[in-house]
């Protein structure tokens, strides 16, 4: 009889261990799903933030175009704004497509989770059925007592008593797990339904954005046709702008060279053709320069609100075929009456007068220089210390085209940099 109970003991403990392992595995699988869902939610939040930013920029372009159209004369500025607005609309469509793709992925994962929950539910139900069957077979208290009294010693008897207690606890947990899994399936089905509704809304939104894009492209094409008739005027304006840009660049290079020579004389260092401001910094200037470079990608914009209307470097002219234009910085379209502001602490090196309506401010930040051009008026003076976001002047608004656009440059010594990578995201 004792041998029989010993065999039952071994089998009982083996079943218990297998059952506990099954429960542990199922719980582990259930815990993994929320982690995957949180990752998808994080991706979705990033997409939503980017989409909101693009929508905000499109709305800003819309306002700028509205201001521009108050002038009945068709201008190159309108075409540039339309091109940039179209580009942002295409970005928005791409973001919506990415969001749809993420939702498709979420739907697929939800389906997999539902299937896994259903499989786990079946495992739990089967396991519970086996427990009920085994409990029925050993339902008499006498049988349990015989199992305990057949122990070889007190310790084994205690362990067998604990086995019954744990087995009962496990049965209760099994019922709870079945209920929890059924609840998970219900929730996942609800999530799945919501995701499908979100996807349908996004697809409708995508179609609407494509319709708006087609209208904007048609508007741009009509504007281009109108401007083609003014090609000679546009070429003349382009040459004037190139001359102004060359004049500004030459003046800035001369002023930076003067700063380098001045610093070199203070530190008794020889100036060569390759010398940059970095080689002759005072301790204070070194701290300022280090702080400036540590804020790369985090600098505030040189206007409170605006969008980049012309990027750094060479790119095709908006109207003239085969003509490339070069931008030594970036142009930022903003609203009439907007103020230009310093992007970092520094000292005003010079006030440059290009034309009566085009002034520029050059600010030094140790190794680095920032340029704020196309200012109608200036509110700082040479040698003045300025702080981050301090107002330095008013951006000029064109009489004929209604364009309000700040030209902004960043120099590292005598080397031109792309200002866009220095500014914080908006």
Secondary structure, DSSP 8 states (H G I E B T S, - for coil): -HHHHHHHHHHHHHHHHHHHHHHHHHHHHHHHHHHHHHHHHHHHHHHHHHHHHHHHHHHHHHHHHHHHTTS-S--HHHHHHHHHHHHHHHHHHHHHHHHHHHHHHHHHHHHHHHHHHHHHHHHHHHHHHHHHHHHHHT--HHHHHHHHHT-SSHHHHHHHHHHHHHHHHHHHHHHHHHHHHHHHHHHHHHHHHHHHHHHHHHHHHHHHHHHHHHHHHHHHHHHHHHHHTTHHHHHHHHHHHHHHHHHHHHHHHHHHHHHHHHHHHHHT----TT--GGGG--HHHHHHHHHHHHTTTTB--SBSS-EEEE-SEEEE-SSSTT-EEEESSEEEE--TT-EEE-SSSEEEEEEEEEETTEEEEEEEETTEEEEEEEEEEE---TT-EE-TT-EEEEE-B-TTT--BEEEEEEEETTEEE-GGGTB---
